[in-house]
């Protein structure tokens, strides 16, 4: 049974019986048929759908944001921002997809030749709960513009969001079946991946689940894009604007209650400014309002599930037992809901849980270093490689150091964030492939060489 429950109260919201094999087969037939017709349209006839998707999202922003908050606990202000970001991304690809996928002529005296991009077909999106609308639309907007069809297998704690996503695309005027949601159990996913009607797979989620899906897709030689875990470093050098860095660091750590692959998680600070940074960071974190996620003033709502909170608390306890200093939070509060307070750990060293493991919740790990060389070395001392932030007022040095950081994105004097104009993705155990930007729209196309000789 697929159950939706409010993590702020524990109250059940809805339950769904998983679709049967026969129902899944019918959905696959429908999306395959719809995509076969969709790909025949010129891209300029496909992009108006994206404009309409943006309109529907904005029109229903209040309803969709409330659904996100109810199912996974995101503070309502952030949930509204998530819907707007989805709409913005749809608008971006509506405007830029035709130029990004334009045929690219190749000069030749002997023939007419070009490189063209054709859709792959039906793409299965296996998506997580933490950004239940954004994770889908950042993939679907470019994929649909390119002529693909989409199947969504969402995390099973956000089934109503999954159905609402399908509704958005349908209300925007998509041909019947072009975007469908699968309400299925985890053990049904392998069969969908193996089905010949599915051309490719994209997954956002944990590294462990990514490895399983990658193996399943590789076994049937299907393209994959994987955006997996992260333990992003936030490096503060001695010449940085420490106050601004600390305020930004709090947002980078605690946005979405710290439940994002691309949250800053390890704060690596030069010793010369560490005391000032820690004081400013802790003071700002202590001011974050914890409580009802439907309250616009709330910054920290509940975590999405109790087991996630238990795992996080265990990481905090093990890190403190290993010698870290607990400056704020670190205790599970009494009462209903999956709440965990903003937590700050100082003097965290490599080899401890909060440094070595991905902490998926509102816990900040601060590590002090002697100089920039040690900071870069410790930033790279992780199995992950999604994003990194670097704070320094020496921009020439910043340009050099960005090339030394092992990450898919490096932001200088800013927090890491995704932007539809820029490719997004990781290296190492953070996955492979890219979403967003021109690189993202080309992930699910067949880059085809066309050579046309003279008529004879």
N, C-alpha and C positions, 0 to 999 in steps of 0.2 A: 504494500500500500504506500502511495506517495502522499505525505502529510505536510501541510503548511501550518506552522505555529508561530505565534508572536513571541519573539525572544525577549521582549520587555516584560511579558506577563506569563508566558508559558501556555496561554490559551490557544487551543486549536482553532485555526481559521477555515481550513478546508481539507478534504482528502479526495484522492483520485485513485481509481483502479488502474493499474498499469495497462497500457494498450496491449492487445493480444498480437500474436504473430500475424494473424490475418489483417488486423487493423494497420499494423506497420507496413505490411505489403501494399495495402491500398494507398497509404500515404506516399510510399515510394513511387508507385505508379503515377499518382497525381502530380508530384513535383517533377518527375522525369518528363511527363507529357507537357507540363507548363513550360519547363526550361527549353525543351526542343523548339517551341514556338517563340519564346522570348529571345533566344540567341539570334533568330533571323531578323529581328528588328535592328535598325541602325542605332548606334549608340545615342544619337541625338533624340531618338524616339524612346530610349530607355531612361535617360536622365530626368525627364519630368516626374517620373515616379518618386525619385529621391526628394524633389522639391515638395511633393505632396506628403511624403513621409515626415519631412521637417514640419510642415504645417500641422499635421495630425498630432505630432508629438507636442508641439507648443500649445495647441488647442486643448489637449488633455493633460497638460503638465501637472495640474493639481491632483488629478485622479491617479496618474501613473506614479507620481512621487509618493503619494500616500500609500500606494501598494508596495513600493520598495521599502518604505519605513515599517509597514506592518509585517512584511515577510522576513526581512533580514536585519531590521533595527537601525538602519542608517538614519542619522539625524535629518529631519525634514528639510532643513535649509540645503544640506548637501544633496539630498535626493532630488530636489528641484534643479539644482545645478547639473546633476547627472543627465536629466532629461534635456536640458538646454544644450549640453555638450553633444548629445546624440543628434539633435536637430542641426546644430552647427556643422557637424561632420557630414550629414546628408547634404546640406547646402554646398559644402566645399566640393564634394565629388560631383554634384550636379553641375557645378561650374567648370571643374577642371578635368573630369574624366575624359571628355572627348579629346583634349590635347594630350593627355597622358597616354592614351591608347591609340593615338593617331598612327596610321601607317608610316613607316620610316623608309623612304626610297633609298636605294643603293645605286650609285652611279655605275653604269655599265654601257659599253658600246655595243655589246652583242645581244642584250636582252633588256626587257623591262623587269626590274627586280626590286623587291621590297621585303622588309620584315614586318609582319603583322601579328596582332595579338587576338587569338580566338579564345572563347571561354572553355574551361575544362568540362563543365557539366554541373552536376549536383554536388554541393559541398556540405559535408556534415560538420556542424559547429558544436563541439562539446564544451560547455561554458560553465563558469563557477557562479556562486551566489553573491560575491562581494560587490559587483557592479552589474546587476542583472539586466539592465537595459544597455548600458554603455558597451559592455563586452560584446554583445551581439551586434549592435549597430556599427561599431568601428570596423567589424569584419563585413557585415552585410551591405553597407552602403557601397563600398568599392566592388564587392563581389557581384552584386546585382547590376551595377552599372556596366560591368564587364560582360554581362550576359549569362551569368551563372544562376542556378537555383539554389535555395538554402534550406537545410534541415537543422533545427535546433534541438539538441539534447541538453537541457539545462540541469543544474544541480537540483536534487529532488526536494530541497527545502524552499524553493521559490517557484512552484508550479504555476501559481497565478500570474507571476511576472512573465513566465514563459508563454502562457496563453495570450497575455496582453501584447507581447511583442508581435506575435502572429497577427493579432487584431490590427495593430498599427499599420502593418504592411498591407493587409487586406483592405482596410478603410482608405488607404492612400490610392487604391485602384489597381493593385497588382493583379495580374491574371490569376485565376483560381489555381491554387496548388503551388504557386511559385515559392512561397515561404511557408513552411509547415513546422509545427512543434511536435516532438516526440515525447510523450509522457511514458517513459519506460524505465525499468530497473537497470542497474549497472551491468548485470550479467547479460543483458540483451544488446549492449552496445557493439560487442565484437561482431555479431551477426550483421548489424547494419554496416559496419565498416567493410566487411567482406562482400557485401552485396554488390554485384556488378553495376547496379544503377547509381552507386555512389562513386564519384571520381576522385575525391580528395577529402582531407580532414584537417580542421583547425581546432586546436585545444588551448584554452587558458586554464591553468590550474596548478596543482602541486607537481613537483618534480617526479614524485613517485608515480602518480597517475599518468603523467606525460610519458614516462618510460613504457608503461603498459600499452597505451594507445599507439605510441610510435612503433612498438613491436608488432601490434596487430595490423597497422597500416602497411608496415614494411613487408609483412608476410604476403600481402597481396599487391605489393609494388604500387602503393598509392601515395601521392604527394601529401606532405604534412607541413603545417606551421604550428610551432609550439611556443607558447609564452608561459613560462613556468615560474618557479619560486625565485625569491631574491632576498639578499641581505645587504641592501644598498648602504655604502659608506657615505657619510656626510663629513667631509674633511674641512677643518677650520684651522688655517695657518695663523701665525702670530701677527701678521700684518692685516688681517681681516677686520672688517667692521663688526666687532664682536656682538654688540647689542642687536644689530639687524640680523646677523647670522643666527643668534639664539632665538629670536622671535620667529624667524622663518623656519628654523629647525623644529620648533614646537608644532607648527602647522604640518611640516613634512612628515613628522612622526605620527601625529594623532588624527589626521584627517581619515575619515571612514573608520574611526575607532581603531586605527592602526592596522586595519585588515586589508592590506593591499600588497601585491608583490613588489610594487615600486615605492612603497613608503621608505623613507630613510629609517634605518634600523640601528646602524652602528655609527656613533658620533666620535670621530677621531680628531682630537684637539691637541694642538701644540701646548706644552706645559706652561709656557710663558703667559698664555691667556686662558688657561683651563679654569682657574678659579672664577674668573669673571664670567666665562661662558656658562659654567655650571650654575652659578648663582642666578643669572638672568634666565636660563632655560628652566630651572626648577621653579622660579617665581612665576613665570608665564604658564607653565604646566599646571601649577596649583590653582590658577584662576579659571581653568576650563570647567564649565558647568557640566556635571554628570546628572543624568536623569531621563525623563520622559522624552523619547526621540521625536514625538509630535510637537514638542515645544520649540519654536524657532530659536530660542536662546540656548538650547542644549547643544553642546559640542561633543560630548561623549555619551552615546547611547549604549545599549547592551551589545555584547558580542553576539554573533549570529547563532551560536549553539553552545550548550553547556560543556560539551567535550572539548571544544576549542579553548574555552576559558580554563578548564582543568589542565590542559597541556601547557598553556602559557604560564599559569601559576607554578607548575612544576619546574619550568625553565627558570623562573625568577628565584625559587627556593634553592635550586641547585647552584645558581650563579652566586647568590649570597653566601651559601655554604662554602663556596670556593674562594671567598675573600672580597667580593664586591661590596660596596657600601650602598645600602638602601636609603635613598634620600626622600622618596615620596611614594605613597601608595603601597602596593605589594601585598594587599590583603583582600580576600574575597568578602564583599559586604554581605550583611544579613538581608533577608527579604527576597521577594520574587524577582525573576529575570536573570539574564546571563551577564550581569554587570561586572566590570573590573575597572578599578580606578586608574587614572594616569599614573604611571609608575616610572621612577627615574633611578637608574643604577649607575653609580660612579666607580671609577677604578676597576673597570671590567677588563679582563685580560684575555688574550687568545688562549684557547683550550677550555674555556668555560662555555656553558650552554648559550648565554645571551650573545656571545661573540661568534661562536661556530655554527649555531643553528638559526634557522629562520624563525624569528619571533613574530607571530601573526596576531598582533593585538597591541594594546596601548602601553607598551614597555619600551623605554629608551635606554640603550647601553652606551655609556660614555667611557672612552678609552683615552688615556693621556700618553702623548709621545714626545720625544725629545726634539724632533725637527721634521722638516718636510720629507726627507728621505724615508724616515721611519713611518711617517703617515701614509705615504704611497705604498710602502711595503705591506703595512697592515690592512690598508684598504683592499689590496689585491689578495690578501690571505683569506680566501673564501672559495667555496666550490661554486658560488653563484657569480653572475656577471650581467645583471640587468641594467641598473642605473647607478650613477654616482654624482655627488655634488662636491664642488671644490670652492672654498671661500678664501680669497686673497685679493689684495688691492694691487698687486704686481701682475698686470695683465700679460706682460711678456712671459713671465714665469708660468702663469696660468696656461698659456697656449702650449708651452712645452709639457707641462705636467698632464694636461688632458690626454696627450698621446700615450702616457705611461699607465693610465688607469684602465683596467680590464673591465669594460662595460659596454653595453650597446648604446648608451647615451651618457654624456657628461655635461652637467649644467654648472656654469661658473657664476658664483654670487647669486644663486637662485636655487629653488627646489626643483627636483626632477618632476616633470609632468609630461603627459602625452599631448600632442597637438596634431590635428589632421594633416598639417602641411609637412610634418617631419616623420621619417620612418621610426618605428618603435619595435624593440625586441631585444633579445639578450644573446649572450654567449655562455660557454661552459654549461653548467647544469640549470641555467636559466632558459635554455631552449635554443631554437634556431628559426630562421625565417623572420620576416618583418611584416608588421601591419602599418597602415596609414602611409601618407605620402604617395609619391609615384611608385616607390618600391612595393608598397603594400597592395596596390591595385594589380600589380603584375604577378603576385604570388599565385593566383589561381587563373592563369591564362596559359595557353599554348603559344609560345613565341615561335612563330612559323616563318620559315624562309619561303618566299614565292618568287619563282624564276619563270618568266614568260618570254620564250624565244619568238623570233619573227614568224609570221604565218608563212606556210609553204604551199 
